[in-house]
């Protein structure tokens, strides 16, 4: 089997790996990227419904979950969302702004992948696909990586292999295995930014609500909360607010949903008693919430179907509690199959926050999703890939 010598070997041709490759290549390093998939950047291509929510203008450390919240500060401050936007602008990519600072391609996620591949090409990077890592060993001159095609000798080994999400796209635990092989602690992993599944009795309650969306404030037992839409599906609950809170949810916990975050229901009830006293509560609530959803609340007894002027003070208080503190206990999540990211991973205490080099294994680096850094929904995880990839590329 042939031996190929390279300054930097990067495992993973995804967002972080390609960003790191270009960053290091422009510094004159001989860089090779290997990946077991057929094509680079497959997760980029399906992200954002094929439009790629490639960054978020509001990206800051508070948008990331990490056991050490300070770890993300260095990379995010040194390569910002504005820096990546400038790169995208230089390549003439058309994009648009959505709510909450999110940026999407006008045409296709392929535009972002083309930017990265062009940058790698200009930086002289070699990309070898369909290359599976069989083993990694350390020697006097760096690292020896045996693959199904050839063996690589490198001074710097960068692990950008991603997490366990979307196994159909080739997700692999190889990054965690390499970390553990060299004595790095790996935190337990779980699916994040993922829809919830429901218990059978809740599935029956919500049968017929599939496709209904409600603007809500969703909170976890850890008091984290997100104000966006929830979406009823055939399998359970989805939508941006649900995906966000899933990163904070743990098995057995309930989530609390404020169904009318823009209103005080008690104030509305008092107003209705003055102005629309004879109207039914059900019909008035249906002006604020989807009619089919209100009917479910009525059928299960959470909402009393009578005229608002017939409601007692106790009934009004209970109703306000139901609407503002509606609780659901999910059965679980849809898991890695549909999750956008993996929570947990290589413990950041094992890495330099400036270079991403393992503190006790010189020349070994970990970047992107394989690390215990998980962004909120909305372009933050891509920004972490750009920031960590660039910072590592400046150091290898």
C-alpha positions as CSV (number, residue, x, y, z in Angstrom):
1,X,0.0,0.0,0.0
2,X,1.4,3.4,-1.0
3,X,2.6,5.9,1.6
4,X,1.5,9.5,1.1
5,X,3.2,12.3,3.1
6,X,1.3,15.5,3.8
7,X,1.7,18.3,6.3
8,X,-1.9,18.2,7.4
9,X,-4.4,15.4,7.1
10,X,-8.0,16.2,7.8
11,X,-10.6,13.5,8.4
12,X,-14.0,14.8,7.2
13,X,-14.9,16.7,4.0
14,X,-17.8,18.6,5.7
15,X,-18.2,22.2,6.7
16,X,-15.5,22.4,9.3
17,X,-13.0,20.1,7.5
18,X,-13.2,22.0,4.2
19,X,-12.9,25.4,6.0
20,X,-9.9,24.2,7.9
21,X,-8.3,22.8,4.7
22,X,-8.5,26.1,2.9
23,X,-7.4,28.1,5.9
24,X,-4.3,25.9,6.3
25,X,-3.6,25.6,2.5
26,X,-3.4,29.4,2.1
27,X,-0.7,29.4,4.8
28,X,1.4,27.2,2.4
29,X,0.7,23.9,4.1
30,X,0.4,20.7,2.1
31,X,-3.2,19.6,3.0
32,X,-5.1,16.4,2.3
33,X,-8.7,15.9,3.2
34,X,-10.1,12.3,3.3
35,X,-13.7,11.2,3.7
36,X,-15.5,7.9,3.4
37,X,-18.5,9.4,1.5
38,X,-19.0,9.6,-2.2
39,X,-19.2,13.4,-2.3
40,X,-18.0,16.2,0.0
41,X,-20.3,18.4,2.0
42,X,-23.4,16.2,1.8
43,X,-24.9,17.6,5.0
44,X,-24.4,21.1,3.7
45,X,-26.4,20.2,0.6
46,X,-29.5,19.1,2.5
47,X,-29.4,21.8,5.2
48,X,-32.0,24.6,5.3
49,X,-34.4,22.7,3.0
50,X,-31.6,22.7,0.3
51,X,-31.0,26.5,0.8
52,X,-28.4,26.2,3.5
53,X,-28.9,28.5,6.5
54,X,-25.1,29.2,6.4
55,X,-24.7,31.5,9.3
56,X,-26.5,33.8,11.8
57,X,-25.6,37.5,12.1
58,X,-26.4,37.3,15.8
59,X,-24.0,34.5,16.6
60,X,-22.4,34.9,20.0
61,X,-21.2,32.5,22.8
62,X,-24.7,32.5,24.5
63,X,-26.1,30.7,21.4
64,X,-24.0,27.6,22.1
65,X,-24.3,24.7,24.6
66,X,-21.0,23.5,25.9
67,X,-19.9,22.1,29.3
68,X,-17.4,25.0,29.3
69,X,-19.3,28.0,28.1
70,X,-16.1,30.0,27.7
71,X,-14.5,27.6,25.2
72,X,-16.3,29.0,22.2
73,X,-15.4,32.7,22.7
74,X,-11.9,32.7,21.1
75,X,-12.8,31.1,17.8
76,X,-16.1,33.0,17.4
77,X,-14.5,36.3,18.0
78,X,-11.6,35.7,15.6
79,X,-13.7,34.4,12.7
80,X,-17.2,36.0,12.9
81,X,-20.4,35.7,10.9
82,X,-19.4,38.9,9.1
83,X,-16.1,37.2,8.0
84,X,-18.0,34.3,6.4
85,X,-20.5,36.7,4.8
86,X,-17.6,38.6,3.3
87,X,-16.3,35.3,1.8
88,X,-19.7,34.5,0.4
89,X,-19.9,38.0,-1.1
90,X,-16.5,37.6,-2.7
91,X,-17.8,34.5,-4.5
92,X,-20.9,36.3,-5.7
93,X,-23.4,34.1,-3.9
94,X,-26.9,35.5,-3.7
95,X,-28.6,35.1,-0.3
96,X,-31.4,36.6,1.7
97,X,-32.1,37.4,5.4
98,X,-34.8,35.6,7.3
99,X,-36.1,36.3,10.8
100,X,-33.8,36.1,13.8
101,X,-30.6,36.9,11.9
102,X,-30.7,33.8,9.7
103,X,-29.1,33.9,6.2
104,X,-30.1,31.5,3.4
105,X,-28.9,31.0,-0.2
106,X,-31.3,32.4,-2.8
107,X,-30.6,29.5,-5.2
108,X,-29.1,26.4,-3.6
109,X,-26.9,25.1,-0.8
110,X,-24.6,24.0,-3.6
111,X,-23.5,27.6,-3.8
112,X,-21.9,27.4,-0.3
113,X,-20.3,24.0,-1.0
114,X,-18.9,25.5,-4.3
115,X,-17.4,28.4,-2.3
116,X,-15.6,25.9,0.0
117,X,-14.4,23.7,-2.8
118,X,-13.2,26.6,-4.8
119,X,-11.3,28.0,-1.8
120,X,-9.7,24.5,-1.3
121,X,-8.8,24.3,-5.0
122,X,-7.2,27.8,-4.9
123,X,-5.3,26.8,-1.7
124,X,-3.9,23.6,-3.3
125,X,-5.9,21.2,-1.1
126,X,-6.2,17.5,-2.1
127,X,-9.6,15.9,-1.4
128,X,-9.8,12.1,-1.5
129,X,-13.4,10.7,-1.2
130,X,-14.4,7.0,-0.6
131,X,-11.5,6.8,1.9
132,X,-12.2,5.0,5.1
133,X,-9.9,5.3,8.1
134,X,-8.9,1.9,9.4
135,X,-6.4,2.9,12.1
136,X,-4.4,5.8,13.5
137,X,-1.0,5.5,15.2
138,X,1.4,8.1,16.5
139,X,5.1,8.0,15.5
140,X,8.2,10.1,15.7
141,X,7.2,12.5,12.9
142,X,3.5,12.8,13.7
143,X,0.6,10.4,12.8
144,X,0.2,7.4,10.5
145,X,-3.3,6.9,9.2
146,X,-4.1,3.6,7.5
147,X,-7.1,3.7,5.1
148,X,-8.7,1.3,2.6
149,X,-6.7,2.9,-0.2
150,X,-3.3,4.1,1.1
151,X,-1.4,5.1,4.2
152,X,-0.8,8.8,5.1
153,X,2.0,10.3,7.2
154,X,1.2,13.7,8.6
155,X,2.6,16.2,11.1
156,X,-0.9,17.5,12.0
157,X,-4.0,15.3,12.2
158,X,-7.3,17.2,12.2
159,X,-10.5,15.3,13.1
160,X,-13.5,17.0,11.5
161,X,-15.6,13.8,11.2
162,X,-18.9,15.3,12.6
163,X,-21.4,13.7,14.9
164,X,-23.8,10.8,14.7
165,X,-26.7,12.7,13.0
166,X,-28.2,11.5,9.7
167,X,-26.6,8.1,9.5
168,X,-27.8,7.7,5.9
169,X,-25.3,10.5,5.0
170,X,-22.4,8.4,6.4
171,X,-22.3,9.6,10.0
172,X,-19.6,7.7,11.9
173,X,-18.3,7.5,15.5
174,X,-14.7,7.5,14.2
175,X,-13.9,10.9,15.7
176,X,-14.9,9.8,19.2
177,X,-12.9,6.6,18.8
178,X,-9.7,8.5,17.8
179,X,-10.2,10.8,20.8
180,X,-10.6,7.9,23.2
181,X,-7.6,6.1,21.6
182,X,-5.4,9.0,22.5
183,X,-6.8,9.4,26.0
184,X,-9.2,12.3,25.5
185,X,-12.5,12.3,27.5
186,X,-15.6,12.1,25.3
187,X,-18.9,13.3,26.9
188,X,-22.0,11.2,26.3
189,X,-23.7,12.0,23.0
190,X,-27.4,12.4,22.1
191,X,-29.6,13.7,19.3
192,X,-30.3,17.5,19.4
193,X,-32.4,19.9,17.4
194,X,-34.7,17.0,16.8
195,X,-38.5,16.5,16.8
196,X,-40.3,14.8,19.7
197,X,-42.3,11.6,19.6
198,X,-45.4,11.3,21.8
199,X,-46.9,8.6,24.0
200,X,-49.8,6.7,22.4
201,X,-52.4,8.5,24.5
202,X,-51.1,11.9,23.3
203,X,-51.0,10.7,19.7
204,X,-54.7,9.8,20.0
205,X,-55.4,13.2,21.6
206,X,-53.8,15.0,18.7
207,X,-54.9,12.8,15.9
208,X,-56.1,15.0,13.1
209,X,-53.9,18.0,14.1
210,X,-51.0,17.1,11.7
211,X,-49.8,20.2,9.9
212,X,-51.1,22.7,12.4
213,X,-48.6,25.3,13.5
214,X,-48.8,27.6,16.6
215,X,-46.6,30.5,17.7
216,X,-45.6,29.6,21.2
217,X,-43.1,30.1,24.0
218,X,-41.7,26.6,24.9
219,X,-39.7,26.0,28.1
220,X,-37.8,23.1,29.5
221,X,-37.4,22.1,33.1
222,X,-34.0,23.7,33.1
223,X,-35.8,27.1,32.4
224,X,-34.4,27.5,28.9
225,X,-37.1,28.9,26.6
226,X,-37.6,29.7,22.9
227,X,-40.3,31.7,21.2
228,X,-41.1,30.3,17.8
229,X,-43.6,28.0,16.1
230,X,-44.5,24.4,17.2
231,X,-45.8,22.0,14.5
232,X,-48.0,19.0,15.1
233,X,-46.9,16.0,12.9
234,X,-48.0,12.4,12.4
235,X,-45.3,11.3,14.8
236,X,-45.4,14.0,17.4
237,X,-44.2,17.6,17.8
238,X,-41.8,19.5,15.6
239,X,-41.2,23.1,14.5
240,X,-38.4,25.5,15.4
241,X,-39.4,26.0,19.1
242,X,-39.5,22.2,19.6
243,X,-36.2,21.6,17.9
244,X,-34.6,24.3,20.0
245,X,-35.9,23.0,23.3
246,X,-35.0,19.4,22.4
247,X,-31.3,20.3,23.1
248,X,-32.2,21.0,26.7
249,X,-34.8,18.2,27.2
250,X,-33.9,15.0,29.0
251,X,-35.9,11.7,29.0
252,X,-38.8,11.7,31.4
253,X,-39.1,15.5,31.6
254,X,-42.1,17.6,30.6
255,X,-42.0,20.7,28.4
256,X,-44.2,23.7,29.2
257,X,-45.8,25.6,26.3
258,X,-47.3,29.1,26.6
259,X,-49.8,28.9,23.7
260,X,-50.5,32.7,23.8
261,X,-47.2,34.4,24.6
262,X,-48.4,37.7,23.2
263,X,-51.5,37.9,25.5
264,X,-52.6,37.6,29.1
265,X,-55.7,35.3,28.8
266,X,-57.1,36.6,32.1
267,X,-57.0,40.2,30.7
268,X,-58.7,38.9,27.4
269,X,-61.4,37.1,29.3
270,X,-62.2,40.2,31.4
271,X,-62.4,42.2,28.1
272,X,-64.6,39.6,26.4
273,X,-66.9,39.6,29.4
274,X,-67.4,43.3,28.9
275,X,-67.7,43.4,25.1
276,X,-68.7,39.9,23.9
277,X,-70.4,38.5,27.0
278,X,-72.7,36.1,25.2
279,X,-70.2,34.6,22.9
280,X,-68.9,31.1,23.5
281,X,-65.4,30.7,24.9
282,X,-64.6,28.1,22.3
283,X,-65.4,30.5,19.4
284,X,-63.5,33.4,21.0
285,X,-60.4,31.2,21.6
286,X,-60.6,30.0,18.0
287,X,-59.9,33.6,16.9
288,X,-56.5,33.3,18.6
289,X,-55.6,29.6,18.2
290,X,-56.3,27.1,15.4
291,X,-59.9,25.9,15.5
292,X,-59.1,22.2,15.4
293,X,-56.7,22.6,18.3
294,X,-59.3,24.4,20.4
295,X,-61.7,21.6,19.7
296,X,-59.2,19.1,21.1
297,X,-58.9,21.2,24.3
298,X,-62.7,21.3,24.5
299,X,-63.2,17.6,23.9
300,X,-60.7,16.7,26.6
301,X,-62.2,19.1,29.1
302,X,-59.3,21.6,29.3
303,X,-61.6,24.3,27.8
304,X,-65.2,24.6,29.0
305,X,-67.6,25.3,26.2
306,X,-69.9,28.0,27.5
307,X,-70.4,31.7,27.2
308,X,-67.7,33.8,28.7
309,X,-70.1,35.6,31.1
310,X,-70.9,32.3,32.7
311,X,-67.3,31.5,33.6
312,X,-66.5,31.6,37.3
313,X,-63.3,33.3,38.6
314,X,-61.8,29.8,39.4
315,X,-62.6,28.6,35.9
316,X,-61.0,31.7,34.4
317,X,-57.8,31.2,36.5
318,X,-57.6,27.5,35.6
319,X,-58.1,28.3,31.9
320,X,-55.3,30.8,31.9
321,X,-53.1,28.3,33.5
322,X,-53.9,25.7,30.9
323,X,-53.3,28.1,28.0
324,X,-50.1,29.7,29.4
325,X,-48.6,26.6,31.0
326,X,-49.8,23.7,28.8
327,X,-47.6,20.7,29.6
328,X,-46.6,17.8,27.4
329,X,-44.3,14.9,28.4
330,X,-42.7,13.6,25.2
331,X,-42.1,9.9,24.8
332,X,-38.7,10.5,23.3
333,X,-37.1,12.1,20.2
334,X,-36.9,10.9,16.6
335,X,-33.2,10.3,17.3
336,X,-30.1,10.7,15.1
337,X,-32.1,9.8,11.9
338,X,-33.7,13.3,11.7
339,X,-31.6,15.3,14.2
340,X,-29.7,18.3,12.9
341,X,-26.8,18.0,15.3
342,X,-25.2,15.8,18.0
343,X,-25.1,17.0,21.6
344,X,-21.9,16.1,23.5
345,X,-18.7,14.9,22.1
346,X,-15.0,15.5,22.7
347,X,-14.6,17.3,26.0
348,X,-13.5,20.9,25.4
349,X,-11.3,20.8,28.5
350,X,-9.0,18.4,26.5
351,X,-8.5,21.1,23.8
352,X,-6.9,24.5,23.3
353,X,-9.7,27.0,22.7
354,X,-7.4,29.0,20.4
355,X,-5.9,26.2,18.2
356,X,-8.2,23.1,18.9
357,X,-5.1,21.0,19.5
358,X,-5.4,18.3,22.1
359,X,-3.5,19.4,25.2
360,X,-1.8,16.1,25.8
361,X,-1.4,14.9,22.2
362,X,0.8,17.3,20.1
363,X,-0.4,17.6,16.5
364,X,-3.9,16.2,17.1
365,X,-6.8,18.5,16.6
366,X,-10.6,18.3,16.8
367,X,-13.1,20.8,15.2
368,X,-16.7,21.2,14.3
369,X,-19.5,18.9,15.5
370,X,-17.3,16.2,16.9
371,X,-16.5,18.6,19.7
372,X,-18.8,19.2,22.7
373,X,-20.2,22.4,21.2
374,X,-23.8,22.6,20.0
375,X,-25.4,25.7,18.5
376,X,-29.0,26.8,18.6
377,X,-31.1,26.3,15.5
378,X,-30.7,29.0,12.8
379,X,-27.2,28.9,11.3
380,X,-25.2,28.8,14.5
381,X,-23.8,25.3,14.0
382,X,-22.5,26.2,10.6
383,X,-20.9,29.3,12.1
384,X,-19.2,27.1,14.6
385,X,-17.8,25.0,11.8
386,X,-16.5,28.1,10.0
387,X,-14.9,29.6,13.2
388,X,-13.4,26.4,14.6
389,X,-12.2,25.3,11.1
390,X,-10.6,28.7,10.3
391,X,-8.9,28.9,13.8
392,X,-7.5,25.4,13.5
393,X,-6.3,26.1,10.0
394,X,-4.3,29.0,11.3
395,X,-2.5,26.8,13.8
396,X,-1.7,23.5,12.1
